[in-house]
Amino acid sequence: MRIPESKIAEVAAAADIVQVISEYVNLKKAGKDYRGVCPFHGDKDPSFYVSPQKGIFHCFGCSTGGSVFNFIMRAENTTFTEAVRMLAERYGVPFQYEERRRGSGSPDQKNTIEKALAVAQEYFEKGLRTSTQAREYLEHRGIPAEWISHLGLGFAPDSWDGLQHELRSAGISGKDGIAAGLSKPRATGGFYDYFRSRIMIPIRDLNGRMIAYGGRILGPGDPKYLNSPESPVFRKKNVLFGLDAAKEAIRREGLLILVEGYFDQISLRIRGLENVAAPLGTALGTEQIRLLKRFTSEVIALFDGDEAGLRAVKRAIPLFLSEGIEPRCLILTDDKDPDEAVNRIGIDAFRKLLDQATSAVDMFLDGLESKYDLKTIQGRNLALEESLPVLRQIADSKEADYLIERFASRIRIREDRIRRILWNGRKARKQESVVASSPMRKLFDFPADERNVVRGMLLRDGFIERVLESGILKELSDPVLRDLAEKMVKFKGLAGTFDRASFSQSLEDSDCASIVAGWLRPKPEEDDLRPEVDGDLAIDQSIDSIRLRKLELRKEEIKERMKNCPPGEEEYNILAQELWTLARRLRK
């Protein structure tokens, strides 16, 4: 069942949209609004605006927009209902789900998953208390008892059904255990534990809620690390381990230290480096870079001093550059990983080591100079070939000229040659980039007359009734605009009046929310012009235009049908009469 509109309005009134979005975007005052760099597409210009007066956000770069709920939906990859619940909890607004049909990702299923994870946490903590071997392992890694408790570290015993028994006792079914990433089905029927004989590390979302686990095998065995499978509350690509605890320190320091593994992050954190996060034991992805970009654009990436670490550097550079970040990198040549390094040299020496981090681009170019003989044509061509995947990623960025110049100078290749190579296919890539980075079509990529009518319904008092009386809604050809218009009609019918802010807050559909935010939030230079943008006469003309287009389409359809009808037959005569009537209407 839907959340009552009154409850949505209550939560929206309590939630400070500037405060909420400031947790993800560095906002600066701009007149009566706030602006910053959009977190939803790769850009460095502050084209992202937040209007506290209207309760909306809008990006002029990618057209994303909407209410505070729509922002949380995108930022946390969650549903509208879940976004309302999250903000209700945060701002102390009483909230309870009404009965509804269960389904994948539904609120009641997410509640069940949270309950299952809580049961699992108790089971794993008990498992650690009763396992001397597991406690000794954590002690050997230098993790004090108080931090073990604070982090919620646990141990999954070497049992096939220990957790299953606890889940059943709590009223959680095997299927719900699978949904939570804690159970697997047996081929012979029933279920068994997903994690066995592993140190258990809770994975939390940005709000600190447990959503999954990472398990490190205790003793020999593969895989060494095992993450929870993805679930309605857990998407690996949208999570950085430890970011929930590190985000305030990252903002304060203006810097993120990115490490590769769970215990790297834990070791540095318990020794006083709070601004540390890690991918979940897998390769860093674009979504994770966009996630960290919400908090800072200054990154020091620490990589292991082995071949895998060097490959990770090479793979990460184009991903960072494509998002407008040039990280500094540090290869730990004397140690396997940051955990080992900080345990060997201590935190003070480790802090000094961080000062040695160098530009990732320079590190990449240094590697090319070491690998190839750049005095020879063959060596320069090989270096260029290895550079192209990186350069193609940044070919359309604002730093492209500067970076191409750096690459050309270091590998001794003419700039114009690099530019010619990059230009091939660049237009196609740019078009793909626009489609990929924009959550919807640009706001004005609609039939102009239909846009004017639907926009008028939103912005002009009393115009919803006029449009309904005209009967034009059924003539709208664009499905998104027609859907938005129908939503306005339905909202006014339920509420009795049409309040733009309340309507905006009620929109669950991201396309409709973005369109409304764009129409409610003009560019700054248009603020004074807004009331007169679409006058009554212009909208009436648009209604006439839609009708005429409908008649023209019907006229062409009749002509095509008449080509297949012998003259004199009844169907031909009927079509001819309709065509004559249409022609008269069009002449009027």
C-alpha positions as CSV (number, residue, x, y, z in Angstrom):
1,M,0.0,0.0,0.0
2,R,1.1,3.6,-0.6
3,I,2.3,5.9,2.1
4,P,-0.4,8.5,2.8
5,E,0.3,11.8,1.1
6,S,-0.1,13.5,4.5
7,K,2.8,11.4,5.9
8,I,5.0,12.2,2.9
9,A,4.3,15.9,3.4
10,E,5.1,15.6,7.1
11,V,8.5,14.0,6.5
12,A,9.3,16.4,3.7
13,A,8.5,19.3,6.0
14,A,10.8,17.9,8.7
15,A,13.7,17.0,6.4
16,D,16.2,19.8,5.6
17,I,17.0,19.2,2.0
18,V,20.2,21.3,2.2
19,Q,21.4,19.4,5.2
20,V,20.6,16.0,3.7
21,I,22.2,16.7,0.3
22,S,25.3,18.3,2.0
23,E,26.2,14.9,3.3
24,Y,26.8,13.9,-0.3
25,V,27.7,17.1,-2.1
26,N,29.9,20.0,-1.1
27,L,27.3,22.8,-1.4
28,K,28.0,26.5,-1.4
29,K,25.5,29.4,-1.0
30,A,24.5,31.0,-4.3
31,G,22.0,33.7,-3.7
32,K,18.8,32.1,-2.3
33,D,19.9,28.7,-3.4
34,Y,22.9,26.4,-3.0
35,R,25.1,24.8,-5.7
36,G,27.8,22.2,-6.1
37,V,29.2,19.5,-8.4
38,C,26.6,16.9,-9.4
39,P,27.2,13.5,-7.8
40,F,25.3,11.7,-10.5
41,H,27.4,12.3,-13.6
42,G,31.1,13.0,-14.4
43,D,31.6,16.7,-14.3
44,K,33.6,19.3,-12.3
45,D,31.4,22.3,-13.0
46,P,29.0,23.3,-10.2
47,S,25.8,22.8,-12.2
48,F,23.9,21.1,-9.4
49,Y,21.4,23.4,-7.6
50,V,19.4,22.9,-4.4
51,S,16.5,25.2,-3.7
52,P,15.4,25.1,0.0
53,Q,12.5,27.4,-0.8
54,K,11.0,25.0,-3.3
55,G,12.3,21.8,-1.7
56,I,13.9,20.5,-4.9
57,F,17.3,19.8,-6.4
58,H,18.2,20.0,-10.1
59,C,21.3,19.5,-12.2
60,F,21.6,21.6,-15.4
61,G,24.3,19.2,-16.7
62,C,22.4,15.9,-16.7
63,S,18.8,17.0,-16.0
64,T,18.5,14.9,-12.8
65,G,16.3,16.5,-10.2
66,G,13.4,16.1,-7.8
67,S,12.6,16.2,-4.1
68,V,14.7,15.2,-1.1
69,F,13.2,11.7,-1.5
70,N,14.3,11.4,-5.1
71,F,17.8,12.4,-4.1
72,I,18.0,9.7,-1.5
73,M,16.6,7.2,-4.0
74,R,19.5,7.9,-6.4
75,A,22.2,8.4,-3.8
76,E,21.4,5.2,-1.8
77,N,20.0,3.2,-4.7
78,T,16.8,2.6,-2.9
79,T,13.0,2.8,-3.4
80,F,10.8,5.8,-2.7
81,T,9.2,4.2,0.3
82,E,12.5,3.3,1.8
83,A,13.8,6.9,1.2
84,V,10.8,8.2,3.1
85,R,11.4,5.8,5.9
86,M,15.1,6.7,6.2
87,L,14.3,10.4,6.4
88,A,11.4,9.8,8.8
89,E,13.8,7.9,11.2
90,R,16.4,10.6,10.9
91,Y,14.1,13.5,11.7
92,G,12.0,11.7,14.3
93,V,8.8,11.5,12.3
94,P,6.6,8.5,13.5
95,F,6.4,6.0,10.6
96,Q,5.1,2.5,10.1
97,Y,4.6,0.5,7.0
98,E,1.1,-0.5,6.1
99,E,0.3,-4.1,5.1
100,R,1.3,-4.7,1.5
101,R,2.1,-7.5,-0.9
102,R,5.5,-8.9,-0.4
103,G,8.0,-8.8,-3.3
104,S,11.7,-8.5,-4.0
105,G,13.0,-5.3,-2.5
106,S,9.7,-4.5,-0.8
107,P,9.8,-2.7,2.6
108,D,8.6,-5.8,4.5
109,Q,11.2,-7.9,2.8
110,K,13.9,-5.4,3.7
111,N,12.7,-5.4,7.3
112,T,13.0,-9.2,7.3
113,I,16.5,-9.0,5.9
114,E,17.5,-6.6,8.7
115,K,16.1,-8.9,11.3
116,A,18.0,-11.9,9.7
117,L,21.2,-9.9,9.8
118,A,20.7,-9.0,13.4
119,V,20.2,-12.7,14.3
120,A,23.3,-13.6,12.3
121,Q,25.3,-10.9,14.2
122,E,24.4,-12.4,17.6
123,Y,25.3,-15.9,16.2
124,F,28.7,-14.7,14.9
125,E,29.6,-12.7,18.0
126,K,28.8,-15.8,20.1
127,G,30.9,-17.9,17.7
128,L,33.9,-15.6,18.3
129,R,33.5,-15.8,22.1
130,T,33.6,-19.6,22.0
131,S,36.5,-19.9,19.4
132,T,40.0,-19.5,20.9
133,Q,41.5,-19.9,17.4
134,A,39.4,-17.0,16.0
135,R,40.2,-14.7,18.9
136,E,44.0,-15.5,18.6
137,Y,43.8,-14.7,14.9
138,L,42.4,-11.2,15.6
139,E,44.9,-10.7,18.4
140,H,47.7,-11.6,16.1
141,R,46.5,-9.0,13.6
142,G,46.8,-6.4,16.3
143,I,43.1,-5.7,16.9
144,P,42.3,-4.9,20.6
145,A,39.3,-6.5,22.3
146,E,37.5,-3.1,22.5
147,W,37.8,-2.6,18.8
148,I,36.6,-6.2,18.1
149,S,33.4,-5.3,20.0
150,H,33.1,-1.8,18.4
151,L,33.4,-3.1,14.9
152,G,31.1,-6.1,15.5
153,L,33.7,-8.6,14.4
154,G,32.6,-12.2,14.8
155,F,33.2,-15.8,13.7
156,A,31.1,-18.3,11.7
157,P,31.7,-21.7,13.2
158,D,32.5,-24.7,10.9
159,S,28.9,-25.8,11.0
160,W,26.5,-26.5,8.1
161,D,23.3,-25.5,9.9
162,G,24.2,-23.6,13.1
163,L,22.9,-20.3,11.8
164,Q,19.9,-22.0,10.1
165,H,18.7,-23.2,13.5
166,E,18.9,-19.6,14.9
167,L,17.1,-18.2,11.9
168,R,14.3,-20.7,12.2
169,S,14.0,-20.0,15.9
170,A,13.6,-16.3,15.1
171,G,10.8,-17.1,12.6
172,I,12.9,-16.4,9.5
173,S,12.4,-18.8,6.6
174,G,15.1,-20.4,4.5
175,K,14.1,-18.3,1.5
176,D,14.4,-15.1,3.6
177,G,17.8,-16.4,4.7
178,I,18.8,-16.7,1.1
179,A,17.5,-13.1,0.4
180,A,19.7,-11.9,3.3
181,G,22.8,-13.7,1.9
182,L,23.0,-16.0,4.9
183,S,21.7,-19.3,3.5
184,K,22.0,-21.5,0.4
185,P,19.6,-24.2,-0.8
186,R,20.5,-27.9,-0.5
187,A,20.1,-30.0,-3.7
188,T,18.3,-32.5,-1.5
189,G,16.0,-29.9,0.1
190,G,16.4,-27.6,3.0
191,F,19.1,-24.9,3.5
192,Y,22.7,-24.6,4.8
193,D,24.9,-21.8,6.1
194,Y,26.6,-19.6,3.5
195,F,29.5,-18.7,5.8
196,R,31.5,-21.4,7.6
197,S,34.8,-21.2,9.5
198,R,35.3,-17.5,8.7
199,I,36.1,-14.3,10.6
200,M,33.0,-12.2,10.0
201,I,33.3,-8.5,9.2
202,P,30.0,-6.5,9.1
203,I,29.5,-4.3,6.0
204,R,27.5,-1.2,6.5
205,D,25.8,1.4,4.3
206,L,26.5,5.1,4.5
207,N,24.0,5.4,7.4
208,G,25.8,2.7,9.4
209,R,23.1,0.1,8.9
210,M,24.4,-3.5,8.5
211,I,23.7,-4.7,4.9
212,A,26.1,-7.6,4.4
213,Y,29.2,-9.5,5.5
214,G,32.8,-10.1,4.4
215,G,34.2,-13.4,5.6
216,R,37.9,-14.2,5.9
217,I,38.7,-17.9,5.9
218,L,40.3,-19.1,9.2
219,G,43.1,-21.4,8.1
220,P,43.7,-22.8,4.6
221,G,41.0,-22.8,2.0
222,D,39.5,-20.9,-1.0
223,P,38.3,-18.3,-1.5
224,K,40.4,-16.4,1.1
225,Y,37.6,-13.8,1.3
226,L,34.0,-14.3,0.7
227,N,31.4,-11.5,0.5
228,S,27.7,-11.8,0.9
229,P,25.8,-12.3,-2.4
230,E,24.0,-9.2,-3.6
231,S,20.5,-8.6,-2.1
232,P,17.7,-6.1,-2.1
233,V,19.8,-4.1,0.5
234,F,23.3,-4.8,-0.8
235,R,25.0,-3.8,-4.1
236,K,28.7,-4.2,-4.1
237,K,29.3,-1.5,-6.7
238,N,27.6,1.1,-4.4
239,V,29.5,0.4,-1.2
240,L,33.0,1.2,0.1
241,F,33.9,-0.6,3.3
242,G,34.3,1.8,6.3
243,L,33.0,4.9,4.5
244,D,30.1,5.2,7.0
245,A,32.6,5.7,9.8
246,A,35.1,7.7,7.7
247,K,32.9,10.2,6.0
248,E,33.1,12.9,8.6
249,A,36.9,12.6,8.9
250,I,37.1,12.7,5.1
251,R,35.2,16.0,5.0
252,R,37.3,17.4,7.8
253,E,40.7,16.3,6.4
254,G,39.6,17.0,2.7
255,L,41.3,13.7,1.9
256,L,40.4,10.0,1.5
257,I,42.9,7.3,2.0
258,L,41.9,4.3,-0.2
259,V,43.2,0.9,0.6
260,E,42.5,-2.5,-0.9
261,G,41.3,-4.8,1.9
262,Y,39.1,-5.0,5.0
263,F,42.0,-5.4,7.5
264,D,44.0,-2.6,5.8
265,Q,41.1,-0.3,6.6
266,I,40.6,-1.7,10.1
267,S,44.3,-1.5,11.0
268,L,44.7,2.1,9.9
269,R,41.5,3.1,11.6
270,I,42.2,1.7,15.0
271,R,45.6,3.5,14.9
272,G,44.1,6.9,14.4
273,L,43.7,7.3,10.6
274,E,40.0,7.8,10.4
275,N,39.6,8.9,6.8
276,V,40.2,5.4,5.3
277,A,37.9,3.3,3.2
278,A,38.2,0.2,0.9
279,P,36.4,-1.6,-1.9
280,L,35.0,-4.9,-0.9
281,G,38.0,-7.1,-1.8
282,T,37.3,-6.5,-5.5
283,A,38.5,-4.1,-8.2
284,L,37.5,-0.5,-7.7
285,G,34.6,0.5,-9.9
286,T,33.2,3.8,-11.4
287,E,30.2,3.8,-9.0
288,Q,32.5,3.6,-6.0
289,I,34.6,6.5,-7.3
290,R,31.4,8.5,-7.7
291,L,30.5,7.5,-4.2
292,L,33.7,8.8,-2.7
293,K,33.6,11.9,-4.9
294,R,30.6,13.0,-2.8
295,F,33.0,13.7,0.1
296,T,36.2,14.7,-1.5
297,S,38.2,14.9,-4.8
298,E,41.5,14.4,-3.0
299,V,42.5,10.7,-2.9
300,I,45.6,8.8,-1.9
301,A,45.4,5.2,-3.1
302,L,47.6,2.7,-1.4
303,F,48.4,-0.4,-3.4
304,D,50.2,-3.6,-2.5
305,G,53.8,-3.8,-3.7
306,D,53.3,-6.9,-5.9
307,E,52.3,-7.4,-9.5
308,A,48.6,-7.4,-8.6
309,G,49.1,-4.0,-7.0
310,L,50.7,-2.6,-10.0
311,R,48.0,-3.9,-12.3
312,A,45.4,-2.3,-9.9
313,V,47.1,1.1,-10.3
314,K,47.0,0.8,-14.1
315,R,43.3,-0.2,-14.0
316,A,42.3,2.5,-11.6
317,I,43.9,5.5,-13.3
318,P,41.4,5.9,-16.2
319,L,38.5,5.4,-13.9
320,F,39.6,8.2,-11.6
321,L,40.5,10.5,-14.5
322,S,37.1,10.0,-16.2
323,E,35.5,11.3,-13.0
324,G,37.7,14.3,-12.8
325,I,40.0,13.0,-10.0
326,E,43.7,12.6,-10.3
327,P,44.6,10.6,-7.3
328,R,48.0,10.3,-5.7
329,C,49.3,6.7,-5.4
330,L,51.7,4.9,-3.1
331,I,53.1,1.5,-3.8
332,L,54.2,-0.3,-0.6
333,T,57.4,-1.9,-2.0
334,D,58.7,-3.1,1.4
335,D,55.5,-4.7,2.6
336,K,52.6,-6.8,1.2
337,D,49.9,-4.3,2.3
338,P,49.1,-1.3,4.5
339,D,48.1,-3.6,7.4
340,E,51.6,-5.2,7.4
341,A,53.3,-1.8,6.9
342,V,51.6,0.0,9.8
343,N,52.2,-3.0,12.1
344,R,55.9,-3.0,11.2
345,I,56.8,0.7,11.2
346,G,54.1,2.3,13.4
347,I,51.5,4.9,12.7
348,D,53.8,8.0,12.9
349,A,56.2,6.6,10.3
350,F,53.2,5.5,8.2
351,R,51.8,9.0,8.2
352,K,55.2,10.3,6.9
353,L,55.1,7.5,4.3
354,L,51.8,9.0,3.0
355,D,53.6,12.2,2.2
356,Q,55.6,10.3,-0.5
357,A,52.5,9.6,-2.5
358,T,52.9,10.8,-6.1
359,S,50.5,11.6,-8.9
360,A,49.0,8.5,-10.4
361,V,49.6,9.9,-13.9
362,D,53.3,10.5,-13.2
363,M,53.5,7.0,-11.7
364,F,52.0,5.6,-14.9
365,L,54.4,7.6,-17.1
366,D,57.4,6.6,-14.9
367,G,56.4,3.0,-15.6
368,L,56.3,3.6,-19.3
369,E,59.8,5.2,-19.3
370,S,61.1,2.2,-17.3
371,K,59.4,-0.4,-19.6
372,Y,60.2,1.0,-23.0
373,D,63.2,2.6,-24.7
374,L,61.7,5.9,-25.6
375,K,64.7,6.9,-27.7
376,T,63.5,4.5,-30.4
377,I,60.4,4.8,-32.6
378,Q,59.3,1.3,-31.6
379,G,59.5,2.1,-27.9
380,R,57.6,5.3,-28.3
381,N,54.8,3.6,-30.3
382,L,54.5,0.9,-27.7
383,A,54.3,3.5,-25.0
384,L,51.6,5.3,-26.9
385,E,49.7,2.1,-27.5
386,E,49.7,1.4,-23.7
387,S,48.6,5.0,-23.0
388,L,45.6,5.1,-25.3
389,P,43.2,3.3,-23.0
390,V,43.9,5.9,-20.3
391,L,43.8,8.9,-22.8
392,R,40.5,7.7,-24.3
393,Q,38.9,7.8,-20.9
394,I,39.7,11.4,-20.4
395,A,39.4,12.6,-24.1
396,D,36.2,14.5,-23.3
397,S,37.1,15.8,-19.9
398,K,38.2,19.4,-19.0
399,E,41.7,18.1,-18.2
400,A,42.2,16.5,-21.6
401,D,44.4,19.2,-23.1
402,Y,46.6,19.3,-20.0
403,L,46.9,15.5,-19.7
404,I,47.6,15.0,-23.4
405,E,50.3,17.6,-23.2
406,R,51.9,15.7,-20.3
407,F,51.7,12.3,-22.0
408,A,53.1,13.8,-25.3
409,S,56.0,15.3,-23.5
410,R,56.9,12.2,-21.5
411,I,56.6,9.6,-24.2
412,R,58.0,11.9,-26.9
413,I,55.0,11.8,-29.2
414,R,53.7,14.8,-31.0
415,E,50.5,16.2,-29.5
416,D,48.7,16.5,-32.8
417,R,49.3,12.8,-33.5
418,I,47.7,11.8,-30.2
419,R,44.8,14.2,-30.8
420,R,44.2,12.7,-34.3
421,I,44.0,9.2,-32.8
422,L,41.7,10.2,-30.0
423,W,39.5,12.1,-32.4
424,N,38.6,8.9,-34.3
425,G,35.4,7.7,-32.7
426,R,35.4,10.6,-30.2
427,K,32.0,11.9,-31.3
428,A,30.4,8.5,-30.9
429,R,31.9,8.1,-27.5
430,K,30.7,11.5,-26.5
431,Q,27.1,10.7,-27.5
432,E,27.3,7.4,-25.5
433,S,28.7,9.4,-22.5
434,V,25.7,11.8,-22.6
435,V,23.2,8.9,-22.7
436,A,25.1,7.0,-20.0
437,S,25.5,10.0,-17.6
438,S,22.0,11.3,-18.0
439,P,19.2,9.5,-16.2
440,M,16.6,10.7,-18.7
441,R,16.3,12.7,-21.9
442,K,17.1,16.4,-21.6
443,L,14.2,18.4,-20.3
444,F,13.3,19.9,-23.6
445,D,13.7,16.7,-25.7
446,F,9.9,16.5,-26.1
447,P,7.5,17.7,-28.7
448,A,7.4,21.4,-28.0
449,D,3.6,21.8,-28.1
450,E,3.1,18.8,-25.7
451,R,5.8,20.1,-23.4
452,N,4.1,23.6,-23.3
453,V,0.8,22.1,-22.3
454,V,2.0,19.8,-19.6
455,R,4.4,22.5,-18.3
456,G,1.4,24.9,-18.2
457,M,-0.5,22.4,-16.1
458,L,2.3,22.5,-13.5
459,L,3.0,26.2,-13.5
460,R,-0.3,28.0,-14.2
461,D,-3.1,28.0,-11.6
462,G,-6.3,26.6,-12.9
463,F,-4.8,25.2,-16.1
464,I,-5.3,21.5,-15.1
465,E,-9.1,22.0,-15.4
466,R,-8.7,23.8,-18.8
467,V,-6.7,20.9,-20.2
468,L,-9.2,18.3,-18.9
469,E,-12.0,20.2,-20.5
470,S,-10.1,20.3,-23.8
471,G,-9.8,16.6,-23.9
472,I,-6.3,16.9,-25.2
473,L,-4.6,14.6,-22.7
474,K,-5.5,11.5,-24.7
475,E,-3.9,13.1,-27.7
476,L,-0.4,13.4,-26.1
477,S,2.0,11.2,-28.0
478,D,4.9,11.3,-25.6
479,P,4.4,8.6,-22.9
480,V,6.5,10.4,-20.2
481,L,4.6,13.6,-20.6
482,R,1.3,11.8,-20.7
483,D,2.2,10.0,-17.5
484,L,3.2,13.2,-15.8
485,A,0.0,14.9,-16.9
486,E,-2.1,12.0,-15.6
487,K,-0.3,12.2,-12.3
488,M,-1.1,15.9,-11.9
489,V,-4.8,15.2,-12.6
490,K,-4.9,12.3,-10.1
491,F,-3.0,14.3,-7.4
492,K,-5.4,17.2,-7.7
493,G,-8.4,14.9,-7.6
494,L,-7.2,13.3,-4.4
495,A,-6.1,16.5,-2.7
496,G,-8.8,18.8,-3.9
497,T,-6.2,21.4,-4.6
498,F,-2.9,21.4,-6.5
499,D,0.2,22.4,-4.5
500,R,3.3,22.3,-6.6
501,A,5.7,21.5,-3.7
502,S,3.5,18.7,-2.4
503,F,3.1,17.2,-5.8
504,S,6.9,17.3,-6.4
505,Q,7.5,15.5,-3.1
506,S,4.9,12.8,-4.0
507,L,6.7,11.7,-7.2
508,E,8.3,8.3,-7.1
509,D,9.1,8.1,-10.8
510,S,12.6,9.5,-11.4
511,D,11.9,10.9,-14.9
512,C,8.8,12.7,-13.8
513,A,10.5,14.0,-10.7
514,S,13.5,15.3,-12.8
515,I,11.1,17.0,-15.3
516,V,9.2,18.8,-12.5
517,A,12.3,19.9,-10.7
518,G,13.7,21.3,-14.0
519,W,10.5,23.3,-14.6
520,L,10.2,24.5,-11.1
521,R,13.9,25.5,-10.9
522,P,14.9,27.7,-13.8
523,K,18.5,28.7,-14.5
524,P,19.5,31.6,-12.2
525,E,19.3,34.2,-15.0
526,E,15.7,33.1,-15.8
527,D,14.3,33.6,-12.3
528,D,12.6,37.0,-12.9
529,L,11.2,35.8,-16.3
530,R,9.7,32.6,-15.0
531,P,6.0,33.6,-14.5
532,E,5.7,34.7,-18.1
533,V,7.6,31.9,-19.8
534,D,4.5,30.1,-21.1
535,G,1.6,32.5,-21.5
536,D,-2.0,31.4,-21.8
537,L,-2.1,32.3,-25.5
538,A,1.0,30.2,-26.2
539,I,-0.4,27.2,-24.4
540,D,-3.8,27.5,-26.2
541,Q,-1.9,27.6,-29.5
542,S,0.0,24.4,-28.4
543,I,-3.3,22.7,-27.7
544,D,-4.5,23.6,-31.2
545,S,-1.2,22.4,-32.6
546,I,-1.6,19.0,-31.0
547,R,-5.1,18.6,-32.4
548,L,-3.9,19.6,-35.9
549,R,-1.1,17.1,-35.7
550,K,-3.5,14.4,-34.8
551,L,-5.8,15.3,-37.7
552,E,-2.8,15.4,-40.1
553,L,-1.7,11.9,-39.0
554,R,-5.3,10.6,-39.4
555,K,-5.4,12.2,-42.9
556,E,-2.2,10.4,-44.0
557,E,-3.5,7.1,-42.5
558,I,-6.7,7.4,-44.5
559,K,-4.8,8.1,-47.8
560,E,-2.7,5.0,-47.3
561,R,-5.8,2.9,-46.6
562,M,-7.5,4.3,-49.7
563,K,-4.6,3.1,-51.9
564,N,-5.5,-0.5,-51.1
565,C,-9.3,0.0,-51.6
566,P,-10.9,-0.2,-55.1
567,P,-12.8,3.0,-55.9
568,G,-16.5,2.6,-55.6
569,E,-16.5,0.0,-52.8
570,E,-18.3,0.9,-49.5
571,E,-15.0,1.1,-47.4
572,Y,-13.5,3.4,-50.0
573,N,-16.5,5.7,-50.0
574,I,-16.5,5.8,-46.1
575,L,-12.8,6.7,-46.1
576,A,-13.3,9.4,-48.8
577,Q,-16.1,11.0,-46.7
578,E,-13.9,11.1,-43.6
579,L,-11.0,12.5,-45.6
580,W,-13.3,15.3,-46.9
581,T,-14.5,16.1,-43.4
582,L,-10.9,16.2,-42.1
583,A,-9.8,18.5,-44.9
584,R,-12.6,21.0,-44.0
585,R,-11.6,20.9,-40.3
586,L,-7.9,21.5,-41.2
587,R,-8.8,24.4,-43.4
588,K,-10.6,26.0,-40.4
